[in-house]
């Protein structure tokens, strides 16, 4: 009986120790945080300066042929720009947008420049075409004056032939726009006489040179026309 009480008391004492906060075995402590290491940012490291000079890059030297080709191309480009500007000025004047007439010598100068470039380089067809355009512009500018002069020359020819053939009773006169036709009229005119007159007076050659479009031989009743373009009398 006494033994059982001792065991019982021993059990109570053990329980009391547990209730009083006693823990058996090793004591566990909470895990501490690992220390934070702070690193102060410093100035960025710079590459060491070098005192070695960087060699300058030089363009390759052109050969004599390359320099000549470059100069020719530059001259051609400048001529194209000048031609375009001059052509625009001419169109503005021709359409009435400008009252400033274009110099004929400017077109002639550009024609010569472009022709020289085309002669030096036959493959440059653009230069040849532009030179022809400059020539055409000159003709357009001169055309009114040329037509007036040609008409006057045809009239003078008719007057000279009339004086020459007056004794034969043949009248010579011009008619048509710009005096582009001439008529030889005689009461005795026949087809055979017209052919002989044409040959002796070299009328076909004169008609072509003076740009007559038609030459007519007649006697008041019949007429025969010399076709200048076909070189025959019909």
C-alpha positions as CSV (number, residue, x, y, z in Angstrom):
1,X,0.0,0.0,0.0
2,X,2.8,2.3,0.9
3,X,4.6,1.5,-2.4
4,X,1.6,2.4,-4.5
5,X,1.3,5.8,-2.8
6,X,4.9,6.5,-3.4
7,X,4.5,5.8,-7.1
8,X,1.4,7.8,-7.2
9,X,3.1,10.8,-5.6
10,X,6.0,10.4,-7.9
11,X,3.6,10.6,-10.8
12,X,2.0,13.7,-9.3
13,X,5.3,15.4,-8.8
14,X,6.3,14.8,-12.5
15,X,3.0,16.1,-13.6
16,X,3.5,19.2,-11.5
17,X,6.9,19.8,-13.0
18,X,5.3,19.6,-16.5
19,X,2.6,22.1,-15.4
20,X,5.2,24.5,-14.1
21,X,6.8,24.9,-17.5
22,X,9.6,22.5,-17.4
23,X,10.4,20.9,-20.7
24,X,12.4,17.8,-21.1
25,X,15.1,17.4,-23.7
26,X,17.1,20.1,-25.5
27,X,15.8,23.7,-25.5
28,X,14.8,24.9,-29.1
29,X,15.5,28.6,-29.8
30,X,13.9,30.5,-32.6
31,X,16.0,30.8,-35.8
32,X,17.5,34.2,-36.2
33,X,17.5,36.1,-39.5
34,X,20.7,36.1,-41.5
35,X,22.5,39.4,-41.4
36,X,22.0,41.8,-44.3
37,X,25.2,43.0,-45.9
38,X,24.8,46.5,-47.4
39,X,27.3,47.6,-50.1
40,X,27.6,51.3,-50.8
41,X,27.5,52.0,-54.6
42,X,30.6,53.7,-55.8
43,X,31.5,55.6,-59.0
44,X,31.3,53.4,-62.1
45,X,34.6,52.2,-63.3
46,X,35.9,53.8,-66.4
47,X,38.2,52.4,-69.0
48,X,41.6,53.9,-68.8
49,X,42.2,56.6,-71.3
50,X,44.5,55.9,-74.1
51,X,46.8,58.4,-75.7
52,X,47.1,56.5,-78.9
53,X,45.8,58.5,-81.9
54,X,43.1,56.9,-84.1
55,X,44.3,57.0,-87.7
56,X,42.0,59.0,-90.1
57,X,40.2,57.1,-92.8
58,X,41.2,58.4,-96.2
59,X,39.2,57.8,-99.4
60,X,40.9,55.8,-102.1
61,X,42.5,58.0,-104.8
62,X,40.8,58.0,-108.1
63,X,42.6,57.1,-111.3
64,X,42.9,59.6,-114.1
65,X,40.2,57.8,-116.1
66,X,37.9,57.8,-113.1
67,X,38.5,61.5,-112.5
68,X,37.7,62.3,-116.1
69,X,34.5,60.2,-116.0
70,X,33.4,62.0,-112.8
71,X,34.1,65.4,-114.4
72,X,32.1,64.4,-117.5
73,X,29.2,63.2,-115.5
74,X,29.2,66.4,-113.4
75,X,29.2,68.5,-116.6
76,X,26.3,66.4,-118.0
77,X,24.3,66.8,-114.8
78,X,24.7,70.6,-114.8
79,X,23.7,70.8,-118.5
80,X,20.6,68.7,-117.8
81,X,19.6,71.1,-115.0
82,X,20.2,74.2,-117.1
83,X,18.2,72.7,-120.0
84,X,15.3,71.8,-117.7
85,X,15.2,75.4,-116.3
86,X,15.4,77.0,-119.7
87,X,12.8,74.7,-121.1
88,X,10.4,75.6,-118.3
89,X,11.0,79.3,-118.9
90,X,10.2,78.8,-122.6
91,X,7.0,76.9,-121.8
92,X,5.9,79.7,-119.4
93,X,6.5,82.3,-122.1
94,X,4.9,80.3,-124.8
95,X,1.7,79.7,-122.8
96,X,1.5,83.3,-121.7
97,X,2.3,82.7,-118.0
98,X,5.4,84.9,-118.4
99,X,6.2,87.9,-120.5
100,X,9.9,87.4,-120.5
101,X,11.1,86.0,-123.8
102,X,13.8,83.3,-123.7
103,X,17.1,84.0,-125.3
104,X,17.8,82.1,-128.5
105,X,21.5,82.1,-127.7
106,X,20.9,80.2,-124.4
107,X,19.3,77.4,-126.4
108,X,22.2,77.4,-128.8
109,X,24.8,77.3,-126.1
110,X,23.1,74.4,-124.4
111,X,22.8,72.6,-127.7
112,X,26.6,72.9,-128.2
113,X,27.3,71.7,-124.6
114,X,25.1,68.7,-124.9
115,X,26.4,67.8,-128.4
116,X,30.0,67.8,-127.1
117,X,29.0,65.5,-124.3
118,X,27.2,63.2,-126.7
119,X,30.1,63.2,-129.1
120,X,32.5,62.2,-126.3
121,X,30.2,59.4,-125.2
122,X,28.1,58.0,-128.0
123,X,26.3,55.7,-125.5
124,X,24.9,58.8,-123.8
125,X,21.7,58.9,-125.8
126,X,20.0,61.2,-123.3
127,X,22.5,63.9,-124.1
128,X,21.9,63.6,-127.8
129,X,18.1,63.7,-127.3
130,X,18.4,66.8,-125.1
131,X,20.6,68.5,-127.7
132,X,18.0,67.8,-130.4
133,X,15.4,69.3,-128.1
134,X,17.4,72.5,-127.7
135,X,17.7,72.6,-131.5
136,X,13.9,72.2,-131.9
137,X,13.3,75.0,-129.5
138,X,15.5,77.3,-131.6
139,X,13.4,76.4,-134.6
140,X,10.2,77.1,-132.8
141,X,11.5,80.5,-131.7
142,X,12.7,81.3,-135.2
143,X,9.8,79.7,-137.1
144,X,7.7,82.9,-137.5
145,X,10.7,84.9,-138.7
146,X,11.8,82.0,-141.0
147,X,8.4,81.7,-142.5
148,X,8.2,85.4,-143.1
149,X,11.6,85.4,-144.7
150,X,10.8,82.3,-146.9
151,X,7.5,83.9,-148.1
152,X,9.4,87.1,-149.0
153,X,12.0,85.0,-150.9
154,X,9.3,83.3,-152.9
155,X,7.7,86.6,-153.8
156,X,11.0,88.0,-154.9
157,X,11.6,84.9,-157.1
158,X,8.2,85.4,-158.8
159,X,9.0,89.1,-159.4
160,X,12.4,88.2,-160.9
161,X,10.9,85.6,-163.2
162,X,8.1,87.9,-164.3
163,X,10.7,90.5,-165.4
164,X,12.6,87.8,-167.2
165,X,9.6,86.3,-169.1
166,X,7.7,89.5,-169.8
167,X,8.8,89.7,-173.4
168,X,7.5,86.2,-174.0
169,X,4.1,87.3,-172.7
170,X,4.3,85.0,-169.7
171,X,3.0,86.2,-166.3
172,X,4.4,84.9,-163.1
173,X,2.6,85.3,-159.8
174,X,2.5,83.7,-156.3
175,X,-0.5,82.8,-154.3
176,X,-1.6,80.7,-151.3
177,X,-0.8,80.9,-147.7
178,X,2.8,82.2,-147.3
179,X,3.1,82.5,-151.1
180,X,3.6,78.7,-151.2
181,X,2.5,78.3,-154.8
182,X,3.6,79.9,-158.1
183,X,1.8,80.1,-161.4
184,X,3.2,80.6,-164.9
185,X,0.5,81.8,-167.3
186,X,0.9,82.3,-171.1
187,X,-1.7,82.2,-173.9
188,X,0.6,79.8,-175.8
189,X,1.4,77.5,-172.9
190,X,1.2,73.8,-173.6
191,X,2.3,70.7,-171.7
192,X,5.4,70.4,-173.9
193,X,6.2,74.1,-173.4
194,X,5.8,73.7,-169.6
195,X,8.3,70.8,-169.6
196,X,10.8,72.8,-171.7
197,X,10.4,75.9,-169.5
198,X,10.9,73.8,-166.3
199,X,14.1,72.4,-167.7
200,X,15.6,75.6,-169.1
201,X,14.7,77.8,-166.1
202,X,15.5,75.1,-163.6
203,X,12.2,75.6,-162.0
204,X,12.0,72.3,-160.1
205,X,15.3,73.1,-158.4
206,X,14.2,76.6,-157.5
207,X,10.9,75.3,-156.3
208,X,12.5,72.9,-153.9
209,X,15.0,75.4,-152.6
210,X,12.3,78.0,-152.0
211,X,9.9,75.4,-150.5
212,X,7.2,75.9,-153.0
213,X,4.4,73.4,-152.5
214,X,3.1,73.7,-156.1
215,X,4.0,75.1,-159.5
216,X,1.2,75.6,-162.0
217,X,1.6,76.2,-165.8
218,X,-1.5,77.4,-167.7
219,X,-2.9,79.2,-170.7
220,X,-6.2,80.3,-169.3
221,X,-8.1,77.3,-170.5
222,X,-6.0,74.4,-169.3
223,X,-3.3,74.0,-166.6
224,X,-0.6,71.5,-165.7
225,X,0.7,71.2,-162.2
226,X,4.2,70.3,-161.2
227,X,4.3,68.1,-158.1
228,X,7.3,69.3,-156.2
229,X,7.3,66.3,-153.7
230,X,7.1,63.8,-156.5
231,X,9.2,65.7,-159.1
232,X,6.8,65.3,-161.9
233,X,4.4,67.3,-164.1
234,X,0.8,66.1,-164.2
